[in-house]
Amino acid sequence: MRTLLLLTICIIFIAVPVFGEYESPLSLYRDNYFITGDDSDQTKFQLSLKYALFYPSRLGIFAAYTQKSWWKTHDKSSPFYESNYQPEAFVRFESKNNILGNLNLGIIDYIQVAPIYHCSNGQEGIDNRSMNTYYGEIQLSIGKVYNIGAAGKVFGYYNTAKENKDIDNYIGHYEADCFFKLKSASTFFLDKEELHVRFGGYGEDNTKGWYCIEASVRLVTSIIQPRLFIQYYNGYGEWLVNYNQKEESLRVGLSFN
């Protein structure tokens, strides 16, 4: 039910055009995608939105919600492996779109600080997994059409469920994203093709961690568009219930950003 409701909100937001000078407080946040693999990898999808708590959005105070789900499309006996629910609140200071007269930060795209980020799987008993964290994130890039950059996130833990009390040994305290984007020369911030190499974790003994390679390619030329999306994941922490088991998966599908 939660997934259906969030999907409906996404469709309404994407389908309804914005007229005049009205600025919608609701926008897409993290990657939104639907991808599938073979019998072992099966299907994964993610929905992510953010909401500007104060108008206009250049004040940079947001609440956000991301839901990531694993669906047994090749096994009808049990529909879902797991869903991870991720609400958060954060402050973002964005270059050329901020409260300081739209100050240009140069190669810095944005600085983001979240005093609270929650992630849980909604399960009970031995399958219960949850954590409450805080983080700081910064992204830098160069190039208006051929855009090359990197983002880094450092996070700490307020608390974790007893069932995953050692999760920091598997996902650590940082994440990084190195990327290349081909942008439109005529439409501001319209990304065409993207390649990302993300990695993180490695805990105290530097033997765990994860990395993920993602590529997206435009399918049509309109501003609102699906893209071909390919994701390869290797390592720990892809989902909460099996955070301490190494996963390897390759999935292909569509992204909507």
C-alpha distance (Angstrom), angle and dihedral (degrees) to the residues before:
residue distance angle dihedral
M1 . . .
R2 3.80 . .
T3 3.80 90.5 .
L4 3.82 92.5 49.9
L5 3.81 92.0 49.0
L6 3.81 93.4 49.9
L7 3.80 91.6 45.6
T8 3.83 89.8 52.3
I9 3.81 90.8 52.0
C10 3.81 90.4 50.4
I11 3.81 92.4 50.7
I12 3.80 92.4 48.5
F13 3.79 92.0 48.6
I14 3.81 94.0 48.6
A15 3.80 95.3 42.6
V16 3.82 99.4 47.9
P17 3.83 113.0 78.5
V18 3.79 122.9 -138.0
F19 3.81 115.0 -122.2
G20 3.81 131.3 -158.9
E21 3.78 117.2 -21.5
Y22 3.80 96.1 -30.8
E23 3.78 112.3 131.9
S24 3.78 115.0 -155.9
P25 3.83 113.6 -135.5
L26 3.82 89.3 -148.4
S27 3.79 121.3 77.8
L28 3.79 141.7 152.5
Y29 3.80 114.6 -85.6
R30 3.81 123.4 178.4
D31 3.82 121.6 12.4
N32 3.80 115.6 -53.6
Y33 3.80 111.6 -154.9
F34 3.79 148.6 144.0
I35 3.81 113.7 -149.2
T36 3.79 135.4 164.5
G37 3.80 138.9 -166.3
D38 3.80 139.3 -179.9
D39 3.81 128.5 -53.3
S40 3.81 92.6 -70.4
D41 3.82 99.5 41.0
Q42 3.81 95.0 38.3
T43 3.84 119.4 167.0
K44 3.79 132.7 -25.6
F45 3.78 129.8 178.7
Q46 3.77 136.6 177.5
L47 3.81 132.2 -161.4
S48 3.79 120.4 -170.2
L49 3.82 133.4 175.0
K50 3.78 136.7 167.3
Y51 3.81 129.0 -156.8
A52 3.79 125.8 -153.8
L53 3.80 105.3 -131.3
F54 3.81 92.9 -160.2
Y55 3.80 129.5 36.9
P56 2.99 125.6 -92.5
S57 3.79 102.6 39.2
R58 3.81 93.0 -136.7
L59 3.82 85.8 82.6
G60 3.80 82.2 75.5
I61 3.81 101.8 -144.8
F62 3.80 111.3 135.7
A63 3.78 144.6 170.1
A64 3.80 115.4 -154.3
Y65 3.77 140.4 -174.3
T66 3.80 128.3 -160.8
Q67 3.78 126.4 -179.8
K68 3.78 123.1 -170.2
S69 3.82 118.8 -171.9
W70 3.81 136.7 -177.0
W71 3.80 113.9 -148.5
K72 3.82 126.4 -163.7
T73 3.79 96.0 -138.7
H74 3.82 90.7 158.6
D75 3.81 93.7 48.9
K76 3.82 115.8 54.7
S77 3.80 94.1 -175.4
S78 3.81 93.6 80.2
P79 3.83 118.8 19.4
F80 3.81 102.3 -157.5
Y81 3.78 136.2 30.8
E82 3.77 93.7 -165.4
S83 3.79 146.7 -40.3
N84 3.80 123.6 -141.6
Y85 3.82 116.0 -150.9
Q86 3.79 115.5 -154.7
P87 3.83 119.4 -178.6
E88 3.80 118.1 169.9
A89 3.79 144.2 164.0
F90 3.79 123.1 -142.7
V91 3.79 147.5 163.4
R92 3.82 117.3 -129.8
F93 3.80 125.5 -166.3
E94 3.79 104.6 -163.8
S95 3.79 127.0 -168.1
K96 3.84 113.0 -108.4
N97 3.82 91.2 2.4
N98 3.78 108.6 69.9
I99 3.77 144.5 105.1
L100 3.83 93.6 -97.5
G101 3.79 95.1 78.4
N102 3.82 91.3 -72.1
L103 3.79 90.6 -62.9
N104 3.81 115.5 -154.3
L105 3.82 109.6 -126.0
G106 3.79 94.7 -168.3
I107 3.80 112.1 -139.2
I108 3.83 91.2 1.0
D109 3.81 109.9 96.8
Y110 3.80 95.7 -174.6
I111 3.78 146.1 -27.6
Q112 3.80 116.7 -140.7
V113 3.80 131.2 -172.2
A114 3.81 123.9 -174.4
P115 3.81 117.6 -168.7
I116 3.80 90.1 -170.8
Y117 3.80 133.5 28.3
H118 3.79 120.3 165.2
C119 3.79 127.9 -167.1
S120 3.81 125.7 -179.8
N121 3.78 140.2 148.5
G122 3.81 99.2 -138.6
Q123 3.81 92.5 -124.0
E124 3.79 128.7 133.2
G125 3.78 133.8 -141.4
I126 3.80 120.3 6.9
D127 3.83 92.2 -7.9
N128 3.79 93.9 56.2
R129 3.83 112.8 120.9
S130 3.81 128.1 171.9
M131 3.77 143.9 142.8
N132 3.79 139.1 -177.0
T133 3.79 116.1 -149.1
Y134 3.80 143.8 162.0
Y135 3.79 127.6 -143.3
G136 3.77 149.8 -179.4
E137 3.81 121.8 -144.3
I138 3.79 135.7 -174.8
Q139 3.80 132.4 -177.8
L140 3.81 127.1 -161.8
S141 3.79 129.1 -177.5
I142 3.79 143.9 159.0
G143 3.81 132.0 -151.1
K144 3.80 130.0 55.7
V145 3.81 98.2 -139.0
Y146 3.82 102.0 13.3
N147 3.80 97.8 41.9
I148 3.82 118.8 -169.3
G149 3.77 122.5 177.6
A150 3.77 152.6 126.7
A151 3.78 137.6 -126.7
G152 3.79 126.7 -156.3
K153 3.79 130.7 -165.7
V154 3.80 127.5 -170.1
F155 3.80 118.4 -170.2
G156 3.78 141.4 177.9
Y157 3.79 134.4 -161.4
Y158 3.78 128.4 -112.6
N159 3.80 90.8 -176.2
T160 3.80 143.6 -35.5
A161 3.79 134.9 -151.1
K162 3.80 113.9 -92.0
E163 3.82 88.8 -117.4
N164 3.82 90.5 64.3
K165 3.79 101.5 26.4
D166 3.82 91.6 135.0
I167 3.81 96.0 50.3
D168 3.81 91.5 117.2
N169 3.81 88.1 68.5
Y170 3.81 88.3 63.2
I171 3.82 105.9 34.9
G172 3.80 98.3 23.4
H173 3.80 124.0 -166.3
Y174 3.78 104.8 -63.1
E175 3.80 145.4 52.8
A176 3.81 130.0 -168.0
D177 3.79 135.3 -167.7
C178 3.82 124.4 -164.2
F179 3.78 112.2 -170.0
F180 3.79 148.8 175.0
K181 3.80 120.1 -156.3
L182 3.77 130.5 -175.4
K183 3.80 106.2 -147.7
S184 3.78 132.2 -167.0
A185 3.80 115.1 -96.7
S186 3.81 91.6 -148.9
T187 3.83 106.6 33.5
F188 3.81 115.4 61.3
F189 3.82 114.5 -119.1
L190 3.81 94.2 -5.7
D191 3.79 104.5 145.6
K192 3.79 115.5 -154.6
E193 3.81 109.1 178.3
E194 3.81 127.1 6.6
L195 3.80 138.5 -171.5
H196 3.82 120.6 -169.2
V197 3.80 132.6 -176.0
R198 3.79 109.1 -168.3
F199 3.79 127.1 -178.7
G200 3.76 141.2 161.7
G201 3.77 148.9 141.3
Y202 3.79 120.8 62.1
G203 3.82 93.0 154.7
E204 3.78 123.5 -159.7
D205 3.81 99.1 -39.7
N206 3.85 95.6 41.6
T207 3.82 91.8 -132.0
K208 3.81 101.6 103.8
G209 3.81 127.4 50.3
W210 3.79 131.0 105.0
Y211 3.79 145.0 -117.2
C212 3.78 132.2 -155.6
I213 3.82 131.9 -166.7
E214 3.80 117.8 -157.9
A215 3.80 132.8 179.3
S216 3.79 130.2 -179.5
V217 3.80 128.5 -171.3
R218 3.79 128.9 -169.7
L219 3.79 115.9 -109.7
V220 3.82 98.2 -173.3
T221 3.80 134.8 15.0
S222 3.82 102.9 -121.0
I223 3.81 119.5 109.1
I224 3.81 93.0 -116.5
Q225 3.76 102.4 54.4
P226 3.79 145.0 144.7
R227 3.79 117.1 -121.9
L228 3.75 133.8 -153.8
F229 3.82 103.6 -106.9
I230 3.82 126.7 -164.4
Q231 3.81 122.9 -174.5
Y232 3.81 130.3 -176.1
Y233 3.82 117.0 -174.6
N234 3.81 128.1 -173.1
G235 3.79 126.3 173.6
Y236 3.78 142.7 27.8
G237 3.79 133.8 -34.5
E238 3.78 101.0 34.2
W239 3.80 88.0 134.7
L240 3.77 130.5 10.7
V241 3.79 104.0 -121.3
N242 3.83 92.1 58.6
Y243 3.81 97.5 30.0
N244 3.82 90.9 135.5
Q245 3.82 95.7 50.6
K246 3.78 121.8 84.0
E247 3.80 113.6 -117.9
E248 3.79 132.1 -165.2
S249 3.78 120.6 -173.0
L250 3.79 142.2 159.5
R251 3.81 118.9 -160.7
V252 3.79 134.9 172.5
G253 3.80 129.7 -165.2
L254 3.79 143.3 102.0
S255 3.79 133.5 -45.1
F256 3.81 126.6 -159.8
N257 3.80 114.1 -157.3
